[in-house]
Amino acid sequence: MDLSLRQIEKISKALGDANRLKILHYISNKGGCGQCAGLQEVVDLAQPSISHHVKILVESGLIAPEKEGRNHKYTMNSELVEQYRQFLELLKT
């Protein structure tokens, strides 16, 4: 599946914030699946701000939310990340 320019724009904007990059790095380091509760240890922000950043990452497709009882976890969309990486690779040539 090829990414549309709109998808590339959403992903690029989502990656344009240090806090969102920290969240993605946390999820990546947890094997691609991180608990919501662990995000406050990663980014020093209030819960509403964390939720805002997570929402942007979800809307871009970079992470997908899952609910396990009362807990939330987020899974990295590795396929989308790879497609975005391939798009960036094409920009080199």
N, C-alpha and C positions, 0 to 999 in steps of 0.2 A: 504494500500500500504506500503510495506516495503522499507526502504531506502537502496540503494546500498552503498557499502563501499566508492565508489567515491563520492556520494552525501554527505555522512557523513564527508568525508575529506574536501570537499568544504565548508560545513557549519562550520566545526571546524576552518578552516583557516579564514573564514569571521568573526567569533566571536573572533578571536585572536588579535583584535586591539581595543584599548580603544575608538578611535573615532567612529568606527562602532558600538560599544556597546552603545555609547551615542546616535547615530542616531536611533538605534533600541528602546532604552528606550524612546526617544522623540516620536516616532511613536506609541509606546505602550501606553504612557500617553495621547495621543490624540485620544484614542479609537481605535487604530489599523490603523489609516489613518492620515498621516501628510503631510502638504504642504512643498514643496521644499524650499519656501522662509523662513520658520522657521528654517531650518537646520543651517544657519549661526549663529543664536543665540545660538545654542547648541554646535557646535564645532567651535573653533576659528581658522579657516583655510580659505585659499583663495578658491574661487569658483571651480577652476580646481581640487583642492585636495578633496573637498567635492564630486564632480562628480566622482572622482576615487573611493572613498569609497562607494558611492551609487551604482556604477557599480558592484563592488564586491558583495554587498549585493543582488543585482538583479540577478547576475549570479549564486549565491548560492541558489536562490529561496526563500530566507527569506523575501524579499519584492517584490512587483510588482508595476511597474510604471503605472500611468494613466495620460492622458493629458486632461485638461479641458480648452479649448481655448488656451491662452498663458501660463497658469499655469500648473505646474506639481505637482502631489501628489503621495504619496507612501503608499501602503496598506500592512500591515503585513500578511504574510502567516501563519496564526495561526495553520492550520493543519500540516504544515511542522515542525513548532516549537514544536508541541506536539509529532510528530513522533520522532524528535531528542531527546526530553526529555525522551521518552520511551526507546530509544536506550541507553541513558546514565543510565537510571534506571536498565537496564539489566546488565550493567557493575558492579553494586554493588554485584550481586549474584554470 
